[in-house]
Amino acid sequence: MKLSKRDCKNLIDALFEYDEQCCPKELKDDEVGLNAERFDDMIKRLINYAYPVGCFLGDENGTK
């Protein structure tokens, strides 16, 4: 699956809403689900893709 930068921004917004409403689960390494460590890792990767270094938030092209 490929995600556009807009898809990533929408996921970031939705995941932050999730994090505010629900506490991530406590999981073992072999269990499926979203715990705090996996949440943080996923958010960091989404942010790094959606907002490249040198690109200000809200500036899709990094020109401002």
C-alpha positions in Angstrom: 0.0 0.0 0.0 1.2 3.5 -0.8 0.1 6.5 1.1 0.2 10.1 -0.1 1.5 12.8 2.1 -2.1 13.9 2.5 -3.1 10.4 3.6 -0.3 10.5 6.2 -1.4 13.9 7.5 -5.0 12.6 7.8 -3.7 9.5 9.7 -1.6 11.6 12.0 -4.6 13.7 12.9 -6.8 10.6 13.5 -4.1 8.8 15.5 -3.6 11.8 17.8 -7.4 11.9 18.3 -7.2 8.2 19.2 -4.3 8.7 21.6 -6.3 11.5 23.4 -9.4 9.3 23.7 -8.0 5.8 24.3 -5.0 4.7 26.2 -2.8 2.4 24.1 -2.8 -1.3 25.2 -0.2 -3.2 27.1 1.0 -5.9 24.6 3.6 -8.6 24.4 6.0 -8.4 21.5 4.2 -11.2 19.6 0.7 -9.7 20.1 -1.1 -7.7 17.4 -2.3 -4.2 18.4 -1.2 -0.7 19.1 0.7 -0.1 22.3 2.5 3.2 23.3 5.8 2.2 21.7 4.3 1.1 18.4 2.1 4.2 18.4 5.1 6.5 18.9 7.1 4.7 16.2 4.2 4.9 13.7 3.6 8.6 14.4 7.3 9.4 14.0 7.5 7.6 10.6 4.3 9.2 9.3 5.5 12.7 10.4 8.9 12.2 8.8 7.2 11.3 5.5 4.4 13.9 5.6 6.6 16.7 6.8 10.2 16.3 5.4 13.1 18.1 7.0 13.1 21.7 6.0 9.4 21.7 5.4 7.3 23.7 7.8 4.0 22.3 9.0 1.3 23.4 6.6 3.7 23.9 3.7 3.4 20.8 1.5 6.3 21.8 -0.8 8.7 23.1 1.8 8.9 26.5 0.0 7.8 28.7 2.9 
